[in-house]
Amino acid sequence: MLITDVETARRWAGDGLPLAERARLVTNDIDEVHQHMSAMFCPHDLRIEGGVPPLAFRHHQAALRSLTFNATDYGNPYGRVVVNIPPMDALYLVQFSLLGVAQIVQDKNTFELHPGEMCVISPDAKVRQVFGEGYKHFTVKIPKSGLEAVLAQELGFRPGDLRFSPRPVRLQGAAAAFAQLVRTVCDGLDTGATGYTHARACGSVEETLERLLLAAVPHNHSDLFDAPPSGPAPYYVRRVEEFVREHARDPITLGEMIDVSGVSARSLHAGFRRFRDTTPMAYLKNHRLDLAHRQLKAGADLGLSVTDVALACGFTHLSKFARDYHDRFGERPSCTLKRLSS
């Protein structure tokens, strides 16, 4: 039976707490809750505001190889649970609201996470979360190293730090597929299904989840990840492409690219024409423009200006950058920055 996006959202909302057979802690002691959750995630500040309600805390947990699934209910009938989390450095957290609304501040970004939505908490972010009465949520803990390795495998090179948009996304499209697979795996683990824990299967399941997450939530490498894979090319073309990716922010001459390729100028031009339908210098310009486009899309959150982005991406003539950017993306750089910040 086809599972729709609406049905997926419903499975991640309501009174039920996933992984019912995988309870790690059930308690009414707030100090025990604080100690336990600090051990499960990272040391953090935890307090209750608006009274001292009797707690009925529950934490359910299961794991594959390196991914951990966590269902949490603080069980506060009134008052607010406030959690201040420092940067976790090596972990991404994918969070779903199951019941109620979480108010989340991730660095300078403030938003609400509702049932039927998911968001990514980045390793380098300071996070404050406020949970109202009866709030329940679910998180997937994903090591940074594994997720970035999958991204590099898909792109064929390491593109630099991975930064997700902090804003929630609806459980639609790739986000729905991610949520469906997470819930299917959790339900299987909950009932004791051994297939997901098989040594030769769990790694593939984890990588599939990581690829779906990269497709579901916008990030600074989405343009590259969402693009069709490029066809095979000779070693000298790929060698120049790798050189450009590593040094795009630095001054690069055609002579340097010819030296890096190890072939003649004529052969290099012919290889780029045949396998990339462009020239080496045009490839460099377009790569820098794509890099600038990704940075402008994240610029509102990072406080960057058009000039900051242009110079950081290797452009020294700002007016020419603006013309080339408009030709490639159909809008001025300032419009991209303004549109995505509104």
N, C-alpha and C positions, 0 to 999 in steps of 0.2 A: 504494500500500500504506500502510495506517495505521501510523505510527510511534508506539509506545507510550512512556510515560515511562521504563520500564525500559530500553528500547533506547536512548533518548536518553542516559541515565546511562552506559550501556556505551560509547557513542561518545566520552564524555569521560573514559574511564579506560583504563589499559593502557600498553603500551610506546610506542605511536605518538605522534609529536609533530606536531601539525597544521602546515600551511603548509610542507610539506617542501621545496617549490621556492622558498621565499621566505627563504632564509637571509640574515641580516644580519651575523652574526658567528659564527665557529667558531674556538675558540682553547683553549689550555691555560695561558694566562697570566692569573693572577688580577688583576693590575694592569690589564691590558687589559679584562678583564671589568668591573671597577669603573668605569673611565672610560667604557666604552660604555653600561652600564646607567644611569649618572648622566646621560648625554646623552639617552638615550631616555626617561627618566622625570623624575627630579629628582636633584640632588646628595644622596647618602646615605652612610651608613657600611656597609661590607661587610667581613666577615672570616670566617675558617674556624676552628672550634673542634674539638678532638679529633684533632689531627694535621695533617699537611700532605699531603693526598692528591693524586695526579695528577688534574688536571681534564680533562674532555672537554666543555667548555662549548659550547652551541648556543643561538642566539637567532634565531627566525624571526619575520618581521613583514610585515603587509600593512595597507593603509588604504583606507577609502572616501573620504568628503569630510573629515570631522573626527574620526571614530572610527578608532582604531588597534587592531589585533589582534596579540597577542604570545604566542608559544609559547616557553617557556624551560626548558632543562635544564642545570643547573650541572655535571652529569656527575661528581659526587664519589662515588667508590666507598666511601668511609667518611668519618667526621667530619660536622660540621654546618655549614651555611652560615647565617650570622646577618646579617640585614639590618635596620638601623634607619633608618626613613624619616621625615623631618620632614613637617609639613603641606604638602600640595601645592597648596593654595589654590584653584586653578582646575580641578582634575581629580577625577573619580570613577574608581576602579578597580574593575572587576568581576573577581573571581578565581575560577578553577576549579582544583581539584587533579586532575591527570591520573594521577599515580602517587605513592604515598606520602602522608604526612600533614604538613601545615604547622601549627606552633604559632604562633598569632597573638595579639598583644596590641595592641588598638586603644583608645587612651586607657586607661580602667580596665577594659575588657572583655577577658577571656582566653578563647580557645576553640581548638578544633582544626578544621581544614578537611580533609575526607576526599574521595576520589573520589566522584562522584555528588552533590556539593554545590557551591554557589556562595555568595559573600559580596560585600558592597560595602564598599570602603574609602573613607571620606569625605574631602573636601578639607581639613577642619580637624583631622583626627586625626593624632596621633603614633603610628606603627605600628612594632612590632617583630615580625619573622618569623624563625622557625627552621626550616630545611629539613633533614631527615635525608638519609641516603645514598640516592642514586638518585632524589631527588624531582624531579618535573616538574610545571609548572603553566602555566596559560593566563590571560591578562588582557586585558580590553577597556578601553581608555583612552577615557573619555567627558568632553568638556568640560562644566564645570558650567553655563556660560551656555546651551548648547544644550538640556540636560536640563531646566533650569528654565523655558526658553522653551516647551518642549513641555507641561510641566505647566500653565503659565499659559494656554496655548492651549486645553487641555482643560477647565480650570475656568472660563475666561472672565475671570479676574483673577489678579493675582500674589499668592499666599498667604503670601509670606515665605520665609525660608531653608528649604531641603529637607534633612532629616536622615533617613537610612536607619537601620534597625536594624542593628547590627554583627554580629548572629548569623547563622550560615550557614543557608541554606534548601536543602531537597532539590530535586533536579531533577524536580519534579512540577508539573502544572498549568501556570500561566503561566511558571514558571521553566523547565519543560521546553520550552515553546514558544520562549522566549528562547534557550535553549541550542541548540535545533534550527536556528533561523534563523541564529545566529552561525556554527554549523558549516557550514551550507549555503553561506553567503556566503563563508566562508574556503575551502571546497573549490572554489567557483567561481573565486575570485581565484587560488587555487593552480594551477588548470588553464588560466588565462588567459581565462576567460569575461569578455566585455566588458560584459555587461548591467549588472553591479553598479557599473561605473565610468562609466556613461553620465551625462552632466551632469544630465539630467532624472529619472534614476532613483535615483541614490545618495542624494540627500537624503531621498526617501520611505522608502528602506530604513532609513536611520539613524533617522528619526522612528519607524518601526515598532518598531525595536529599543528605543528609549528608552521608548515607551509600554508595551511588554512588560515592561521592567525595572521601571517604576513599578507595574505590576500584580503583579509576581512577588515583590518584596522589600518587607516592611512599612516604612512611613515615616511621618513626622508629619502627612502630608496624605492618608493612605490612605483615611480615612473619606470625604473629599470626592471623591477620585479614583475610588473604587469605587462611589459612589452613582450612580444613574441620572441622566442629564442633565436639568436642569429645563427646563420648557417655556418658550416665549417669553412675555415680560411687557412691559407698557408701559415707556417710558423712565423714568417717575417711580418705578416700583417698583425697576427695576434701579439707578437712581441712589441710592436709599436703601439697597439691599443693598450697594452698593459702599462707601457711607459707613459702614455698620455694620462691614463687614469691615476697613476701615482704622482705625476708632476704637473697636472693641469693648472694648478695655481701659480706655477713658476713660468718665467719666460721660456718658451720652446721654439726653436727654429726648425725649418725643414731639414737643414743639414744635420741637426741632432737626430731627427727621426730616421734619416737615411743611415747614419752611423749605427743607431740602435738596431735597425732592421738587418744589417749585414748583407744587403743586396744593393744593386744600383738604383739610382733615382728612377730610371725608367721602369724597372721591375716593381719597385714599390708602388708607383702610381698605377701601374697596370693591375697589381693585386688589389688595391683599394677600389679601383673602378669595377673590377670583375666581381669581387666578393662583398663589397660594401656599397657599391654604387655611389661612391663619393671620392674625394681626394684626401690625402693625409691632412692637409691644413684645414679643409672643411670639416673633417672628422673632429679635429681638435676644437674648432670653433663650436660645433654643435654639442660636443661633450661639455664644454664650458657653459654653454647656454642651458643645457639640461641641468647641470649642477646648480647654476644660478636660479633656475626655475624651482628646484626642490628647496633651496635655501630661502627663497622669497616666500614659498608656501608655509615655511616654518618661522619666517621672520617676525611675524606679529607676536608670536609667543616668546621669541628670544630677544625682542627689542631691537632688531636690525633695521637699517635703512637700505635703500636701493644702492647707494654709493658703497656702503659696507659690503654688501653682497657682491657687487660688480668687481671691486678690487680684490676681494677674497677669492674670486673665481678666475683671476688672471686677466681681467679686462682693464686696460689702462686708458682707453678713450671712451668716456661715458656716453657721449652722444652716439657714437657708432654702436656701442653696446645696446642702447635703447632701440635703435633702428633694427639691428639684427634680432633682438628679442621680439620685437613686434612682428617682424616677418615670420618668425618661427612659431610664435604662440598666439598671434592675433590680438595682442593687447600690450599696453605699455607695462614695464616692470612695476611702476607705481600702482597700476590698477590691480595686478596680481596681489601685491602686498595689502592694498586696501580692501579688496574683495574678500580675502581670506581672514582678515582681522575683524570684519563686521559680523 
